[in-house]
Amino acid sequence: MSKFIQLHLLTSYAPSNLNRDDLGRPKTARMGGTERLRVSSQSLKRNWRISDVFEQTLGEHIGTRTKRLGAEVFNTLSEQGVAEKQAKAWAIEIAGVFGKNKKDSLEIEQLAHISPEEMQAVNNLVNTLAEENRAPEKEELSLLRHNVKAVDIAMFGRMLASSPEFNCEAACQVAHAISVHGVAVEEDYFTAVDDLNRGDSDLGAAHIGESAFAAALFYSYICIDKELLVANLGGDVELADKAIAALVEAAVKVSPKGKQNSFASRAYASYVLAEKGDQQPRSLSVAFLKPIVGENQAEDAVQALQRQADNFDKVYGACADARYAVNAVEGEGSFEQLKAFVAD
């Protein structure tokens, strides 16, 4: 039976545009008949895995997600004196291990998530080819690995269409963060002044623009299958515990980067409820089908979340074996104890 860790977070962001759509406006979704602000799970996971928190804790166990492996290999071979024609042909062969090559290009068609072990194998092969000035042999192109020690691959999974036997099922599921209340996206009309304009003949602005923004209190949900995570990491329980603790810290402290220079909307989670157990996981988003209104949104949202968790327990029986919460609105709980709870 799998052991699940579930995290329910409430995070308040001041006016911002953390995650933009194709028109440059904050992403939204309708829920409970009301327009809500949204931050996509892709944006959240990207910012967590490239954060200083992940780098400092798990630096040597973070993979590389890229289309450009062929270009990197080509540059390395060229720098070591391999002729351009051969370097290109060998680079295409190596990159092709991780995905289908674009026609007449060093790039592969889709992003490939490459583990540190696989990248090291690529580098070793490239150095060998450059030193011996020869093309790679078929057996040397066996560069993909099972049970890699890349925590981001183990957590968020990977799909290799050309080599499905090396796919990795994600051990961590992340929901789109969504505001617990209705929102109205607003427009910031701004101007910029030319410092060298003395106003002798033109008092107008040097630039005029608009930027959409909104503010919201978000509900976020994360579910981790710890047994699958350990299996994905080749049975390394210690690394799995470090990965879970790093993910929790990133989810609590790391903000998406969209337009941060304009809005400086950085925030820690105001409330986090962590749950552990082998029960079937469930989100608590239903707590916010009816939007939170009024002047005490943070307190009301916490109460709604706790009430929904209790109501699920009343109907279905205990939905978790153990729980721990931190409430920065009331100053209750300890973040260090929260990390210890989820990683235990």
N, C-alpha and C positions, 0 to 999 in steps of 0.2 A: 504494500500500500504506500503510495507516495506521501511524503510529508510536505505540506504546503505552508509557505509564509506569505501572508497577505498584508499589504500596506494601504492604508487609507489616509490621504493627506489633504489638508486645507491650507492653501497658500494664497495670500493676498498680494496682488501686483498693482502698484500705482499706475497712473496713466502711461500707456506703453503700446508698442506694436511688436510683440515678442515673436510672432509667427505669422507671416504674411501670405495672402493668397496670390493668384496670378495678376491681380490688379494692384498689388501692394497694400491692400487693406488687411486689418486683423482678421484672422479666420474666425468663422462663426458656425453655429449649428442651431437648429430648432429642437427644443426639448420641452415637453409639457406645454406646448403651444406658445412658447416664449423664445425669442431670439437670445442665444447665449454666446459668450465669447469662448473660443476654443484654442488650445495649443495641441498640435498633432503629436501622436506618440513617436513618430519618426524624428521630429524636432527634439523632443525630450531625450530620447535614447542617444542621438548624435551628440548633444551637449554633455550628457553624462559621460559617455565613453571617451571624449576628448578633454575632459575636465582635468584640472590640476589634482583633484581628489583621486581620480583613477590613476593618473600618471604617477603620483607619489606613492600610492599603495600597491599598484599592480603593473608598474611600468614595463617590466620585461615579459609580461603576460598579456599584452594588448596587441591585437592584430592590426593589419593594414588593409583598408578597403579602397580599392583603386581599379581603374581601367588602364592605368598607365605603366603597368609592370614592364611591358615590352620596350617602352621608351627608356625606362631606367636601365634595363639590361643592355640596350643598344648603346647608351651613353657610357656605361661602365666598360663594355667591350672596346669601344672606340678609344676611350682614354688609355686602355692598356695596349693599344697598337694594332688591333684587329682591323682589317680593311672594311670599308663601309658596306660593301655588298654582302660579305660574310657576316658581319655584325648584325645587319638587318635580318638576314635569313635565320640566324641562330636565335635572335631575340624573338622573332615571330614564333618559332618552334616552342620556346620556353613559355612565352605568354599564353600560347594556345593550350597549354596544360590546364590553365585555370578558366578558360572560356573561349568561345569562338572568336577568332580574329576578324576585325573589320577588313573589308576588301582593300588591299594595297595600303594597309595601315599597321602601325605598331600597336595600336590600341585594340583591346578586346571589346566586344559589343556591350557587355554588362559589367557592372561593378562586381569584382571578386573580393571576397574577404579572405585574406591570406594570413595564416598564423605565423608567429615568430619562428617556429621550427621550419615551416615551409619556406619562409623568406631566407632563413639561413641556408637551407638546402639549395635554393636558387643562387645565392651568393657564392657558395662553395663551387657549384657547377660552373658558374660564369668565370670564376678565377681559374678553374682547371682548363676550360676551353681557351681562355686567353693565353695561358701559359704554354699549352700544347698546340695552340693554333689549329684547332680542328672543330668539326661540327659535333653536336651532342649525339651520343648513341641512344638507341631506343630505351634501353634499361635505365639510362641516366635521367630520362625524363619522367621517371616515377617520383614526382616531387610532392604529391598530395599525401596527407597524413590523416589517420584516424585518431580519435581521442586526443586532439591537440590541447595544449595548455593555454590557449588564448581565451581569457575569461569572457571577452565580449562576444566571441563566436559561441562559446558554451551557453551564455545567457540569452543572446538575441538570435542565435541560429545563423545558418547560411544555406544557400541553395546554389549548387553547381549543376546547371542543366546538362552539361556535357559529361559530367562524372557524378551521377546521383548517388553512387555508393559512398561518396565523401560528404554528402549533405549532413547537416547537423540540426536536429530539432531544437527549437528555442526552449530553454528552461525557464525563461522569464517572459511574462506577458505584461504589456503596458497599455493601458487605456488612454485615449485622448483625454487630456485635462479639459474640463468644461466648467463654466461659471455656475455657481449655485443660485444665481439670480439673473434676471433679465438685464440686457445691456443695450445701449445705443452707441454705435460707433460714431465718433465725432471727427471733425476736420480741424487740424491745426494750420491756420493761415500764418505764414511767417515771412519775414523779409531779412535780407542781409545788407549791411552797409559797407560801402567801399571806403577803407581807411584813408585813401589818398584823395577822396572827393571832399574838397574844402567848402562846397556849397556855393561857389562863386556863380555858377550858371545852372546847376542841376542839383536840386535837393532830393531827388527821388532815390529809391532803393536801387542797389545794384543787382538784386536778385529777389524774386518773389516765388514762393512755392506753397504747396499744401502737403500735409502728411496726416493720414488717418490714425486714430488712436482710440483706446478705450481702457477702462479700469475694471478689475473684477477680482472676486474671491473664487478661486478654482478648487474643485474636487478632483483629485487624482487617485488612480487605483493601480496597484502593481501586484502581480501574483507570481511567486517563485516556486517552482517544483524542485525542492532541494535534492531529492534522490536523482532526478534527471540531470541536474547540474553537476553533481558528483560524478555520475556516469560519463557525462560529456567531457569531464576533466580527467578521465582515466582513473577514477577512484581517489583522487587527491582531495580528501575532506578538508584539510587545512587550507588549501587554496580556495576551495568553495566557500569556506567561512569568511576568508578575507574578502572575497569577491562580493559576498552578500553585504558585509559591513560597509564596503566602499560604495556599493550601489545605494544603500540606505542613506549614507552621508551625502552622496551626490544628489539624490532625489530631494532631500530635505534642504540642501544649501545652494545648489547650482541652478541659476536662472538661464532660460534661453537667451541667445545673444542678439536677437533681432532689435535693431535700433537702440541699443543700450547707450551709445554715445549721445543720442538725442534725449533719452528719457531716464537713464540711470535707474531703471526699475529692477533693482535687485532685492530679493526677498528670501527669507528663511520660511519654512513651513510654520504656520501658526498652531497647527494641531496635527498630530500623527497617531493613528491607532494601528498597532501591529498585532497580528493574530498568527497563531501556529496551530497546526493539527493536520490530521489526515482526512478531514471532512471535505466534501466537494466544495471548491471555492465559490464565492458569490460576491459580486460588487455591491456596494451600498449606494449606488447612484440614484436608486429609486427614492431615496430620502429627499431628493431635490427636484422630483417631478413637479411639485408645487414650488415655485421660486421663492426664495427667501426675500422678504421685504422688511422695511423698517430700519431703525437707526442702529441696532445691535446685530449686524449681520454675522459677525464672527461668532459671537456667543450663540446666536440662534442656529447657525449652521452646525456648530459642535453638538448642540442638544439634538438637532434633527438626526445627525449621524449616529449618535449614541442610542437614540430612541429606535432607529431602524435596525441596528444591530441587535438590540434587546428583543424587538418584535420578531425578527427572523428566528432567534433562539426559542421564543415562545411557541412558534408554529412548527418548526422543523427539529427542535432539540438543539443542543449546543452545537454551534457552527464553528467552534474553535476549542482546542484544549486549553489554551492559555492566551492571555492578552496583556498588552502593556501600552500605555498611552502617555504622550507628553503634550502638555497644553501650555503653549507660550502666551496665550491670551490671559490665562490665570496664573502663570508662573509655576505650573505643576509638572512633576516628572523630571527625568534627567536624560539628556541626549546620549550620554555615555552608557547609561543603563539600557536605553533603547537599542543601541548597537550591539551590546552584549546579549540582549534578549534574542534578537533576530539571528545572530551568528552562532548561538549555542545549539 
